[in-house]
Amino acid sequence: MNSPVGEMLVCTGRLLHVARVLTCRAQMKRYLSSASGSSNDDLANAMGKRATWENFYKTQSEQGTKQFDWFVGYEEVVDLVSPYLHKPGKSHRSHLVALDLGCGLSNVALKMCLSSEEPMRIVCADIVMTALETMRQQYQSTRGAVRNSESQLLFTMADASQLPFRDRCFDVVLDKGTTDVVIRSSGGSDLAKTVVQESLRVLRCGGHLLQFSDEDPDIRLTLLNDVAIRDRATVTFKDISTPHGMEYFMYVVQKGSERTD
């Protein structure tokens, strides 16, 4: 049984986490509002521009922020993601290959790479070089702590709607909030469908797209199912329980067999 002091420390840690999340989101909202003007149309246009996020992450870097997770962090997702982080049984490759789409300053991919017993190669992709450089520095400083010496974290600048990767090269695509940003941008649901299509394109047959979102299943499932039918994919979701009482979802899209028509 935990001691009262231990329980108090856990509770304090959770409160600090919530405060940090709310503070960073408030900063982001203020920054976007000042960058775009007051109208919702201007705000949507700002969210869809690379320059907006470059300036935002530059500001975070200047403030000393080296890590931040939108929605949920590694501790909340590790048990949910772990079942999908195993290399295919019939694959000729010895390691799992994953893509962290729109990684930002999240340390989820970093911790997965460091803690995995099985060898894995994770590509962290984002449109903002400042965020990628910050994460690269963190990876280099912790490289000696990797559990499997064959595991590797790679970094590449990429647009989620035009991924610079060949077809069927990833076992897992992790999307934690990237599609949510796209939906709220001026491109809306059409651009979000393109992002999902690109994610499925680079997935091997049988691979999984894991989306973390605060969007209700009644809305997100419509988007995912519209795209999934093309790749004979199946879509499911799970509720995510968080210690700070916020409601999130993990959407799982498993790519089907290759089309022959």
BAMIFI-159983 format. One record per residue (C-alpha): residue in three letters; x negated, y, z negated; residue number from 1. Coordinates in nm, 2 decimals. Example, Ala and Ser with C-alpha at 12.3 -4.5 7.8 and 13.67 -1.06 7.14 Angstrom:
<rs>
(ALA, (-1.23, -0.45, -0.78), 1),
(SER, (-1.37, -0.11, -0.71), 2),
</rs>
This chain:
<rs>
(MET, (0.00, 0.00, 0.00), 1),
(ASN, (-0.13, 0.34, 0.09), 2),
(SER, (-0.22, 0.58, -0.20), 3),
(PRO, (-0.03, 0.91, -0.24), 4),
(VAL, (-0.34, 1.09, -0.14), 5),
(GLY, (-0.38, 0.89, 0.17), 6),
(GLU, (-0.02, 0.94, 0.27), 7),
(MET, (-0.06, 1.31, 0.21), 8),
(LEU, (-0.36, 1.33, 0.44), 9),
(VAL, (-0.17, 1.14, 0.71), 10),
(CYS, (0.12, 1.38, 0.68), 11),
(THR, (-0.11, 1.68, 0.69), 12),
(GLY, (-0.28, 1.54, 1.00), 13),
(ARG, (0.05, 1.50, 1.17), 14),
(LEU, (0.16, 1.85, 1.08), 15),
(LEU, (-0.17, 1.99, 1.22), 16),
(HIS, (-0.12, 1.80, 1.54), 17),
(VAL, (0.23, 1.94, 1.58), 18),
(ALA, (0.10, 2.29, 1.51), 19),
(ARG, (-0.17, 2.25, 1.77), 20),
(VAL, (0.07, 2.12, 2.03), 21),
(LEU, (0.31, 2.40, 1.98), 22),
(THR, (0.04, 2.66, 1.97), 23),
(CYS, (-0.12, 2.55, 2.30), 24),
(ARG, (0.22, 2.52, 2.47), 25),
(ALA, (0.31, 2.87, 2.35), 26),
(GLN, (-0.03, 3.00, 2.49), 27),
(MET, (0.05, 2.83, 2.82), 28),
(LYS, (0.40, 2.98, 2.84), 29),
(ARG, (0.26, 3.33, 2.76), 30),
(TYR, (-0.02, 3.29, 3.01), 31),
(LEU, (0.21, 3.17, 3.29), 32),
(SER, (0.46, 3.45, 3.21), 33),
(SER, (0.19, 3.72, 3.23), 34),
(ALA, (0.04, 3.57, 3.54), 35),
(SER, (0.37, 3.54, 3.73), 36),
(GLY, (0.60, 3.81, 3.60), 37),
(SER, (0.93, 3.76, 3.42), 38),
(SER, (1.15, 3.58, 3.67), 39),
(ASN, (1.19, 3.20, 3.68), 40),
(ASP, (1.10, 3.20, 4.05), 41),
(ASP, (0.77, 3.37, 3.98), 42),
(LEU, (0.70, 3.13, 3.69), 43),
(ALA, (0.76, 2.83, 3.92), 44),
(ASN, (0.53, 2.97, 4.19), 45),
(ALA, (0.26, 3.02, 3.93), 46),
(MET, (0.28, 2.67, 3.80), 47),
(GLY, (0.23, 2.53, 4.15), 48),
(LYS, (-0.09, 2.73, 4.22), 49),
(ARG, (-0.44, 2.60, 4.16), 50),
(ALA, (-0.57, 2.94, 4.05), 51),
(THR, (-0.32, 2.95, 3.76), 52),
(TRP, (-0.45, 2.64, 3.61), 53),
(GLU, (-0.81, 2.73, 3.68), 54),
(ASN, (-0.77, 3.05, 3.49), 55),
(PHE, (-0.58, 2.87, 3.21), 56),
(TYR, (-0.85, 2.60, 3.16), 57),
(LYS, (-1.12, 2.86, 3.19), 58),
(THR, (-0.96, 3.05, 2.90), 59),
(GLN, (-0.93, 2.73, 2.70), 60),
(SER, (-1.31, 2.66, 2.76), 61),
(GLU, (-1.40, 3.01, 2.65), 62),
(GLN, (-1.19, 2.95, 2.33), 63),
(GLY, (-1.39, 2.63, 2.27), 64),
(THR, (-1.10, 2.39, 2.34), 65),
(LYS, (-1.25, 2.06, 2.45), 66),
(GLN, (-0.96, 1.83, 2.43), 67),
(PHE, (-0.58, 1.86, 2.45), 68),
(ASP, (-0.30, 1.62, 2.53), 69),
(TRP, (0.04, 1.73, 2.66), 70),
(PHE, (0.32, 1.52, 2.53), 71),
(VAL, (0.13, 1.22, 2.37), 72),
(GLY, (-0.22, 1.13, 2.29), 73),
(TYR, (-0.43, 0.81, 2.29), 74),
(GLU, (-0.30, 0.69, 1.96), 75),
(GLU, (0.06, 0.71, 2.08), 76),
(VAL, (0.00, 0.54, 2.42), 77),
(VAL, (-0.27, 0.28, 2.35), 78),
(ASP, (-0.03, 0.00, 2.26), 79),
(LEU, (0.20, 0.09, 2.55), 80),
(VAL, (-0.07, 0.11, 2.81), 81),
(SER, (-0.29, -0.19, 2.69), 82),
(PRO, (-0.08, -0.46, 2.85), 83),
(TYR, (-0.14, -0.31, 3.19), 84),
(LEU, (-0.52, -0.27, 3.15), 85),
(HIS, (-0.63, -0.62, 3.25), 86),
(LYS, (-0.79, -0.71, 3.58), 87),
(PRO, (-0.57, -0.90, 3.83), 88),
(GLY, (-0.61, -1.27, 3.79), 89),
(LYS, (-0.68, -1.34, 4.15), 90),
(SER, (-0.89, -1.04, 4.22), 91),
(HIS, (-1.25, -1.07, 4.35), 92),
(ARG, (-1.34, -0.77, 4.14), 93),
(SER, (-1.48, -0.81, 3.79), 94),
(HIS, (-1.33, -0.49, 3.66), 95),
(LEU, (-1.00, -0.30, 3.65), 96),
(VAL, (-0.98, 0.02, 3.85), 97),
(ALA, (-0.76, 0.30, 3.72), 98),
(LEU, (-0.67, 0.66, 3.81), 99),
(ASP, (-0.59, 0.93, 3.56), 100),
(LEU, (-0.39, 1.17, 3.77), 101),
(GLY, (-0.41, 1.53, 3.66), 102),
(CYS, (-0.63, 1.44, 3.36), 103),
(GLY, (-0.67, 1.80, 3.24), 104),
(LEU, (-0.84, 1.79, 2.89), 105),
(SER, (-0.68, 1.47, 2.79), 106),
(ASN, (-0.91, 1.22, 2.62), 107),
(VAL, (-0.68, 0.92, 2.69), 108),
(ALA, (-0.90, 0.79, 2.98), 109),
(LEU, (-1.22, 0.86, 2.79), 110),
(LYS, (-1.10, 0.66, 2.49), 111),
(MET, (-0.97, 0.37, 2.71), 112),
(CYS, (-1.30, 0.35, 2.88), 113),
(LEU, (-1.50, 0.36, 2.55), 114),
(SER, (-1.29, 0.11, 2.36), 115),
(SER, (-1.20, -0.15, 2.63), 116),
(GLU, (-1.35, -0.50, 2.59), 117),
(GLU, (-1.30, -0.57, 2.95), 118),
(PRO, (-1.50, -0.37, 3.21), 119),
(MET, (-1.30, -0.09, 3.37), 120),
(ARG, (-1.36, 0.20, 3.61), 121),
(ILE, (-1.14, 0.50, 3.55), 122),
(VAL, (-1.13, 0.79, 3.79), 123),
(CYS, (-1.03, 1.12, 3.63), 124),
(ALA, (-0.87, 1.35, 3.89), 125),
(ASP, (-0.76, 1.71, 3.86), 126),
(ILE, (-0.73, 2.02, 4.08), 127),
(VAL, (-0.93, 2.22, 3.82), 128),
(MET, (-1.31, 2.18, 3.82), 129),
(THR, (-1.34, 2.35, 3.48), 130),
(ALA, (-1.13, 2.08, 3.31), 131),
(LEU, (-1.33, 1.81, 3.49), 132),
(GLU, (-1.66, 1.95, 3.38), 133),
(THR, (-1.55, 1.97, 3.02), 134),
(MET, (-1.44, 1.61, 3.02), 135),
(ARG, (-1.76, 1.50, 3.20), 136),
(GLN, (-1.97, 1.66, 2.92), 137),
(GLN, (-1.77, 1.48, 2.66), 138),
(TYR, (-1.81, 1.15, 2.84), 139),
(GLN, (-2.19, 1.20, 2.87), 140),
(SER, (-2.22, 1.28, 2.50), 141),
(THR, (-2.03, 0.96, 2.41), 142),
(ARG, (-2.17, 0.73, 2.68), 143),
(GLY, (-2.38, 0.53, 2.43), 144),
(ALA, (-2.06, 0.43, 2.24), 145),
(VAL, (-1.90, 0.24, 2.53), 146),
(ARG, (-1.79, -0.10, 2.42), 147),
(ASN, (-1.85, -0.27, 2.76), 148),
(SER, (-2.17, -0.16, 2.93), 149),
(GLU, (-2.01, -0.21, 3.27), 150),
(SER, (-1.72, 0.04, 3.21), 151),
(GLN, (-1.75, 0.37, 3.38), 152),
(LEU, (-1.57, 0.70, 3.39), 153),
(LEU, (-1.58, 0.90, 3.71), 154),
(PHE, (-1.46, 1.25, 3.79), 155),
(THR, (-1.32, 1.40, 4.12), 156),
(MET, (-1.14, 1.71, 4.22), 157),
(ALA, (-0.81, 1.61, 4.39), 158),
(ASP, (-0.46, 1.73, 4.47), 159),
(ALA, (-0.20, 1.49, 4.35), 160),
(SER, (0.00, 1.53, 4.66), 161),
(GLN, (-0.29, 1.46, 4.89), 162),
(LEU, (-0.51, 1.20, 4.72), 163),
(PRO, (-0.85, 1.15, 4.88), 164),
(PHE, (-0.85, 0.77, 4.82), 165),
(ARG, (-0.79, 0.48, 5.05), 166),
(ASP, (-0.47, 0.27, 5.03), 167),
(ARG, (-0.44, 0.00, 4.76), 168),
(CYS, (-0.76, 0.08, 4.57), 169),
(PHE, (-0.63, 0.12, 4.21), 170),
(ASP, (-0.48, -0.13, 3.97), 171),
(VAL, (-0.32, 0.14, 3.75), 172),
(VAL, (-0.23, 0.50, 3.80), 173),
(LEU, (-0.17, 0.71, 3.48), 174),
(ASP, (0.04, 1.02, 3.51), 175),
(LYS, (0.08, 1.20, 3.19), 176),
(GLY, (0.28, 1.52, 3.26), 177),
(THR, (0.15, 1.58, 3.61), 178),
(THR, (0.47, 1.51, 3.78), 179),
(ASP, (0.65, 1.72, 3.52), 180),
(VAL, (0.45, 2.02, 3.62), 181),
(VAL, (0.51, 1.96, 3.99), 182),
(ILE, (0.89, 1.93, 3.93), 183),
(ARG, (0.89, 2.26, 3.75), 184),
(SER, (0.69, 2.43, 4.03), 185),
(SER, (0.83, 2.59, 4.34), 186),
(GLY, (0.80, 2.26, 4.53), 187),
(GLY, (1.04, 2.09, 4.30), 188),
(SER, (1.16, 1.74, 4.34), 189),
(ASP, (1.05, 1.71, 4.70), 190),
(LEU, (0.69, 1.77, 4.61), 191),
(ALA, (0.73, 1.54, 4.31), 192),
(LYS, (0.84, 1.26, 4.54), 193),
(THR, (0.53, 1.32, 4.75), 194),
(VAL, (0.31, 1.28, 4.43), 195),
(VAL, (0.49, 0.95, 4.35), 196),
(GLN, (0.45, 0.83, 4.71), 197),
(GLU, (0.08, 0.91, 4.70), 198),
(SER, (0.04, 0.73, 4.36), 199),
(LEU, (0.21, 0.42, 4.51), 200),
(ARG, (0.00, 0.44, 4.82), 201),
(VAL, (-0.32, 0.41, 4.63), 202),
(LEU, (-0.19, 0.13, 4.41), 203),
(ARG, (-0.26, -0.23, 4.50), 204),
(CYS, (0.04, -0.46, 4.54), 205),
(GLY, (0.16, -0.56, 4.20), 206),
(GLY, (-0.02, -0.25, 4.04), 207),
(HIS, (0.15, -0.01, 3.80), 208),
(LEU, (0.22, 0.36, 3.80), 209),
(LEU, (0.26, 0.47, 3.43), 210),
(GLN, (0.43, 0.81, 3.39), 211),
(PHE, (0.46, 0.98, 3.06), 212),
(SER, (0.73, 1.25, 3.05), 213),
(ASP, (0.99, 1.43, 2.84), 214),
(GLU, (1.24, 1.42, 3.12), 215),
(ASP, (1.55, 1.22, 3.05), 216),
(PRO, (1.59, 0.88, 3.23), 217),
(ASP, (1.91, 0.99, 3.39), 218),
(ILE, (1.71, 1.24, 3.59), 219),
(ARG, (1.37, 1.08, 3.63), 220),
(LEU, (1.50, 0.74, 3.73), 221),
(THR, (1.68, 0.89, 4.03), 222),
(LEU, (1.35, 1.04, 4.15), 223),
(LEU, (1.15, 0.72, 4.10), 224),
(ASN, (1.41, 0.48, 4.24), 225),
(ASP, (1.44, 0.70, 4.56), 226),
(VAL, (1.07, 0.65, 4.62), 227),
(ALA, (1.03, 0.30, 4.48), 228),
(ILE, (1.26, 0.14, 4.73), 229),
(ARG, (1.01, 0.21, 5.01), 230),
(ASP, (0.74, 0.01, 4.84), 231),
(ARG, (0.97, -0.26, 4.71), 232),
(ALA, (0.88, -0.14, 4.36), 233),
(THR, (1.06, -0.19, 4.04), 234),
(VAL, (1.12, 0.09, 3.78), 235),
(THR, (1.17, 0.05, 3.41), 236),
(PHE, (1.12, 0.28, 3.11), 237),
(LYS, (1.05, 0.28, 2.74), 238),
(ASP, (1.12, 0.52, 2.46), 239),
(ILE, (0.81, 0.65, 2.28), 240),
(SER, (0.83, 0.71, 1.91), 241),
(THR, (0.60, 0.98, 1.79), 242),
(PRO, (0.52, 1.08, 1.43), 243),
(HIS, (0.62, 1.44, 1.49), 244),
(GLY, (0.97, 1.36, 1.60), 245),
(MET, (0.95, 1.46, 1.96), 246),
(GLU, (1.12, 1.24, 2.23), 247),
(TYR, (0.92, 1.11, 2.52), 248),
(PHE, (0.94, 0.83, 2.77), 249),
(MET, (0.71, 0.60, 2.96), 250),
(TYR, (0.82, 0.51, 3.31), 251),
(VAL, (0.67, 0.20, 3.46), 252),
(VAL, (0.68, 0.16, 3.84), 253),
(GLN, (0.54, -0.17, 3.96), 254),
(LYS, (0.45, -0.18, 4.33), 255),
(GLY, (0.60, -0.47, 4.52), 256),
(SER, (0.45, -0.69, 4.79), 257),
(GLU, (0.32, -0.54, 5.11), 258),
(ARG, (0.57, -0.46, 5.38), 259),
(THR, (0.56, -0.66, 5.69), 260),
(ASP, (0.81, -0.47, 5.90), 261),
</rs>
